[in-house]
Amino acid sequence: MRTTEPFEIGGQSIAPGTRQTVDLSLPPLYTHTSVALPVHVIHGRQPGPTLCVLAALHGDEINGVEIIRRLLASKSLNRIHGTLLAVPVVNVYGFMQQSRYLPDRRDLNRSFPGSERGSMASRLAHTLMTEVVDKCTHGIDYHTAAGGRTNLPQLRVDLDTHAEALPLAKAFAPPIIMDMGTRDGTLRGASKIPMLLYEAGEALRFDDVSIRAGLRGTLRVMRHLEMLPASKKSTVSHEPFIANDSEWMRAPQSGIIRSAVPLGSAIQKGQVLGAIADPLGGSEESVVSRRNGVLIGMTKMPLIHEGEALFHVACTSEVKRAARAVNEFHQGYEEP
């Protein structure tokens, strides 16, 4: 059986059948402290796809860090075909400061494909693209909601650009797949490969269901790509629901919000999602959904200003089918 050639990254050569951590140099701190981007490479003996798994592009989004830690500890990887590039902490600067951004306040996920001579964010983006993403055939990028919000586990893909991402997304098996276009400067928009973006949970908090779903989903994708042997345990009991539109319901006034619906709820147009009142209770106004769908994201902060995004609804006329996918997903991750 044909074996693979050594894998080249960061000026190092990784032999087939071995695993190694490679530190890619990044701009140092002003304290003269060196900074590196650690990439764990698992290079199989047999040929196959090259998959990158990336976490903490936003330094405070840490669920993906734990997903990758558990993935690297999985014994399944001992039989890998192809190559896995695992980057548990991409934005090392933000991660150290528990911040979404880099020290220059730039958003790394608006800085791709980057440049060798650009800003700090642009240089980090360039290193990740040239040394990791451009060497891969497929990718998974793990995110959470921004600070003060939480997201239902979901995948975001751009099927207009990468139609081949759909079977991968179905193999991952989140409850909801969002077919969404990309923004300029994002990793997903700059990538020439099918890139799954997994959104689940909230910033600076571990969510066990989101982490377990992310790990199992990643292993299922690797089995779908035939990087790992098939497994009966990889089957799922639900069919992910595909939505191609979403809308945020915003605060009609400032005050303190009391939410009336939990994450994952089926939502009907005209339904009251919560109520906002001032601290004295003299003024109260309801937040009403303008669309039918499923609640895939919401604020966790009770103190809000007029115009703030509060409830994120994946819009669909097939509310019951979408809600069923969410319910069956949660049943599959209930503790025994």
NUSEVO-558779 format. One record per residue (C-alpha): x, z, y; residue in one letter. Coordinates in steps of 0.02 Angstrom, whole numbers, padded with zeros to 5 digits, always signed. Layout:
XZYa
...
***
This chain:
+00000+00000+00000m
+00066-00048+00172r
+00131+00096+00278t
+00134+00108+00467t
+00281+00089+00584e
+00346+00236+00685p
+00237+00277+00837f
+00324+00269+01006e
+00273+00385+01148i
+00368+00464+01291g
+00531+00389+01231g
+00512+00473+01062q
+00480+00396+00891s
+00356+00483+00775i
+00382+00441+00592a
+00234+00399+00479p
+00162+00551+00391g
+00222+00674+00524t
+00151+00767+00674r
+00242+00814+00832q
+00208+00876+01009t
+00280+00767+01146v
+00296+00833+01325d
+00270+00699+01457l
+00352+00741+01623s
+00239+00770+01774l
+00279+00813+01957p
+00353+00990+01964p
+00281+01135+02062l
+00354+01177+02233y
+00433+01329+02150t
+00550+01209+02058h
+00452+01245+01898t
+00443+01098+01779s
+00270+01036+01724v
+00233+00931+01570a
+00082+00849+01491l
+00082+00902+01307p
+00022+00769+01184v
+00005+00815+01000h
+00032+00661+00891v
-00026+00651+00710i
+00038+00487+00639h
-00031+00441+00468g
+00063+00354+00330r
-00071+00221+00314q
-00124+00102+00454p
-00284+00128+00550g
-00354+00150+00726p
-00269+00251+00861t
-00388+00380+00934l
-00355+00488+01087c
-00452+00650+01116v
-00438+00720+01292l
-00496+00882+01372a
-00488+00970+01540a
-00475+00818+01653l
-00563+00943+01764h
-00459+01099+01746g
-00605+01220+01733d
-00696+01125+01594e
-00628+01215+01442i
-00748+01184+01296n
-00647+01029+01250g
-00487+01130+01243v
-00562+01234+01103e
-00634+01080+01016i
-00460+01004+01007i
-00381+01168+00949r
-00504+01176+00804r
-00481+00991+00768l
-00292+01009+00754l
-00316+01154+00633a
-00430+01050+00520s
-00358+01015+00347k
-00450+00848+00350s
-00312+00779+00461l
-00187+00793+00318n
-00262+00631+00249r
-00273+00535+00411i
-00257+00346+00420h
-00196+00282+00587g
-00146+00395+00730t
-00224+00538+00829l
-00163+00578+01005l
-00231+00747+01059a
-00214+00805+01240v
-00301+00975+01253p
-00259+01001+01437v
-00245+00845+01544v
-00258+00925+01716n
-00127+01058+01686v
-00119+01101+01872y
-00305+01137+01886g
-00308+01225+01717f
-00177+01350+01777m
-00282+01389+01931q
-00451+01384+01839q
-00498+01246+01961s
-00587+01079+01940r
-00462+00994+02056y
-00276+00970+02077l
-00176+01067+02208p
-00206+00926+02334d
-00395+00949+02307r
-00412+00777+02228r
-00526+00744+02080d
-00423+00674+01937l
-00575+00584+01868n
-00587+00481+02027r
-00402+00431+02024s
-00387+00309+01878f
-00297+00198+01833p
-00173+00284+01947g
-00004+00236+02017s
+00177+00288+01996e
+00194+00305+02185r
+00023+00375+02231g
-00044+00551+02256s
-00014+00689+02130m
-00182+00648+02048a
-00139+00463+02045s
+00029+00496+01963r
-00049+00606+01829l
-00183+00474+01799a
-00049+00339+01782h
+00049+00442+01655t
-00106+00474+01550l
-00158+00290+01555m
+00010+00212+01515t
+00076+00339+01390e
-00085+00385+01300v
-00245+00285+01333v
-00166+00112+01337d
-00089+00145+01165k
-00259+00182+01088c
-00403+00084+01013t
-00536+00217+01043h
-00556+00377+01143g
-00660+00536+01165i
-00658+00629+01330d
-00731+00807+01329y
-00816+00877+01484h
-00937+01014+01538t
-01051+01026+01688a
-00973+01066+01856a
-00961+01248+01912g
-01129+01335+01925g
-01218+01212+01810r
-01240+01186+01624t
-01267+01030+01519n
-01358+00998+01356l
-01237+00920+01230p
-01243+00733+01263q
-01135+00577+01258l
-01114+00455+01401r
-01068+00275+01362v
-01072+00109+01455d
-01148-00011+01330l
-01143-00157+01452d
-00952-00147+01451t
-00922-00079+01276h
-01068-00119+01159a
-00955-00069+01014e
-00966+00111+01075a
-01146+00128+01014l
-01108+00150+00827p
-00972+00274+00874l
-01094+00371+00982a
-01224+00373+00844k
-01092+00435+00722a
-01048+00577+00842f
-01235+00620+00837a
-01274+00715+00996p
-01459+00742+01032p
-01453+00624+01183i
-01348+00468+01216i
-01346+00417+01399m
-01313+00232+01426d
-01236+00245+01599m
-01128+00132+01704g
-00960+00195+01765t
-00896+00244+01937r
-00739+00177+02016d
-00589+00288+01982g
-00655+00367+01823t
-00560+00365+01659l
-00710+00285+01573r
-00715+00147+01704g
-00528+00112+01696a
-00515+00113+01506s
-00510-00051+01413k
-00560+00038+01252i
-00727+00113+01196p
-00723+00287+01274m
-00854+00418+01228l
-00882+00550+01361l
-00949+00712+01286y
-01038+00827+01409e
-01087+01001+01349a
-01097+01177+01418g
-01031+01247+01582e
-00864+01270+01669a
-00749+01416+01623l
-00862+01470+01480r
-00851+01439+01293f
-01016+01384+01217d
-01007+01394+01027d
-01144+01266+00989v
-01066+01141+01109s
-00894+01170+01031i
-00954+01157+00851r
-01055+01001+00891a
-00904+00925+00976g
-00790+00961+00829l
-00911+00895+00698r
-00950+00744+00805g
-00766+00702+00823t
-00737+00715+00636l
-00889+00603+00605r
-00819+00473+00725v
-00652+00478+00634m
-00742+00452+00468r
-00841+00309+00543h
-00676+00229+00596l
-00610+00260+00418e
-00472+00369+00488m
-00533+00506+00370l
-00616+00499+00198p
-00806+00501+00193a
-00889+00670+00170s
-01065+00721+00119k
-01055+00862+00246k
-01042+00734+00387s
-01223+00676+00370t
-01343+00726+00509v
-01528+00765+00505s
-01574+00687+00672h
-01567+00518+00757e
-01493+00529+00932p
-01609+00472+01071f
-01541+00339+01189i
-01589+00350+01373a
-01532+00233+01511n
-01593+00323+01666d
-01588+00499+01736s
-01633+00590+01896e
-01590+00755+01979w
-01734+00858+02050m
-01671+00938+02211r
-01716+01095+02307a
-01857+01068+02433p
-01802+01224+02528q
-01665+01355+02530s
-01687+01522+02442g
-01681+01602+02270i
-01738+01499+02122i
-01829+01560+01968r
-01817+01429+01831s
-01971+01402+01723a
-01899+01287+01588v
-01748+01303+01471p
-01616+01170+01443l
-01675+01037+01319g
-01859+01053+01364s
-01978+00906+01360a
-02029+00870+01540i
-02188+00787+01606q
-02206+00707+01777k
-02284+00835+01894g
-02226+00984+01789q
-02165+01137+01884v
-01982+01167+01839l
-01955+01321+01946g
-02000+01409+02107a
-01894+01444+02260i
-01929+01592+02374a
-01839+01676+02518d
-01776+01854+02486p
-01929+01930+02570l
-02052+01826+02469g
-02134+01760+02624g
-02105+01577+02582s
-02114+01501+02408e
-02111+01320+02352e
-02115+01243+02178s
-01988+01118+02111v
-02089+00980+02028v
-02024+00844+01913s
-02048+00667+01973r
-02014+00593+01801r
-02053+00611+01616n
-01906+00652+01504g
-01793+00788+01435v
-01698+00919+01535l
-01513+00883+01504i
-01435+00983+01645g
-01479+01124+01765m
-01410+01246+01890t
-01354+01418+01835k
-01344+01485+02013m
-01501+01570+02079p
-01446+01559+02262l
-01471+01382+02323i
-01484+01278+02482h
-01608+01142+02524e
-01556+00977+02445g
-01452+01051+02304e
-01466+00970+02132a
-01562+01088+02018l
-01634+01002+01864f
-01564+00844+01782h
-01693+00746+01683v
-01651+00606+01560a
-01797+00491+01598c
-01903+00413+01462t
-02083+00375+01420s
-02047+00428+01240e
-02041+00612+01281v
-02097+00674+01110k
-01966+00572+01018r
-01828+00629+01135a
-01883+00811+01120a
-01886+00796+00931r
-01705+00737+00932a
-01657+00889+01035v
-01751+01010+00922n
-01678+00936+00762e
-01504+00943+00838f
-01522+01129+00875h
-01591+01163+00701q
-01435+01082+00629g
-01323+01203+00725y
-01419+01364+00696e
-01313+01501+00620e
-01353+01531+00435p
***
